[in-house]
Amino acid sequence: MLINKTKEEVIVAKVKIAKKLWERLKGLMFENVGSFNYALILELPKETKKGAAIHSMFVFFPFDVVWLDSKRRVVDKKSNIKPFTATPIVPKKKAKYIVELPAGKAKSIRAGDLLEWK
């Protein structure tokens, strides 16, 4: 479960965590839009801007992304990322976690919010 602790609200009920390199590299590529009803959390080895960049090549649907620092505070957010965008999308600040969500699920999330997952 992904929770916005700042606002005491559930964002999505299901969470998948990508800790291994291959899981992080794959991200949402080749995922079926019908089965994407969860938050995909990519845990990076360290806080970084460049290493937290994403793309949407081979992602067949729009999605939202939220970047968190090591304390799980939101440092940046992009909504409705279009499919097959090759240009890297880089967060404004260093991030330790990347949270990919179904389009529209990050609507109420703001910079500085604290997110938690179980």
ZARO-351394 format. One line per 3 residues: number of its first residue (from 1); their letters; for each residue x, y, z of C-alpha. Coordinates in steps of 0.1 Angstrom, whole numbers. Each point is the difference from the previous one (the first is absolute). Layout:
! residues N
NUM	A	X:Y:Z; ...
***
This chain:
! residues 118
1	MLI	0:0:0; 14:35:-10; -10:27:25
4	NKT	4:37:0; 8:4:37; -1:38:-2
7	KEE	-37:-1:-12; -8:-33:17; -14:-14:-33
10	VIV	5:-33:-19; 13:6:-35; -2:-36:-12
13	AKV	-7:-33:18; 28:-21:-16; 37:6:-2
16	KIA	28:-18:-18; 37:7:9; 28:-2:-26
19	KKL	33:-3:19; 20:-20:-25; 17:16:-29
22	WER	-20:-19:-26; -33:9:17; 10:37:0
25	LKG	11:-1:-36; -32:-16:-11; -23:23:20
28	LMF	-34:1:-19; 14:-11:-33; -23:-25:-17
31	ENV	-25:1:29; -37:-4:-10; -21:31:9
34	GSF	-28:-23:13; 23:-15:26; 16:33:11
37	NYA	-20:7:31; 29:4:24; 29:23:10
40	LIL	33:-12:-14; 27:12:24; 36:0:-14
43	ELP	25:1:28; 33:15:-11; 34:-9:16
46	KET	5:37:10; -16:35:-4; 7:13:-35
49	KKG	-15:22:-27; 16:-15:-31; -6:-36:12
52	AAI	-36:8:8; -8:10:-35; -27:-20:-18
55	HSM	-14:-4:-35; -32:-16:-13; 13:-20:-29
58	FVF	-20:-33:-3; -25:13:25; -34:-2:-18
61	FPF	-20:23:22; 3:34:18; 11:-1:37
64	DVV	10:23:28; 34:0:18; 10:13:34
67	WLD	36:3:12; 8:-3:37; 31:7:20
70	SKR	15:-25:25; -24:11:26; -29:-7:-24
73	RVV	-9:37:-4; -12:10:-35; 26:20:-19
76	DKK	-17:1:-34; -30:-13:-19; -10:-3:-37
79	SNI	-35:-9:-10; -14:-17:-31; 33:-10:-16
82	KPF	-7:-10:-36; 9:-34:-13; 32:-5:-21
85	TAT	18:32:13; 37:-6:-7; 12:33:15
88	PIV	11:-6:36; -22:15:27; 22:11:29
91	PKK	-12:11:34; 7:35:13; 19:-13:30
94	KAK	18:-32:10; -22:-30:6; 4:-34:17
97	YIV	-34:-14:-11; -20:3:-32; -38:-8:3
100	ELP	-18:-7:-32; -38:1:2; -30:-3:-22
103	AGK	-8:33:-17; -19:23:23; 10:-17:33
106	AKS	26:26:8; -25:29:-3; -1:9:37
109	IRA	37:-6:7; 21:31:6; 37:8:5
112	GDL	10:-6:36; -27:-26:6; 11:-31:19
115	LEW	-9:-34:-16; 0:-34:16; -6:-35:-13
118	K	-8:-33:16
***
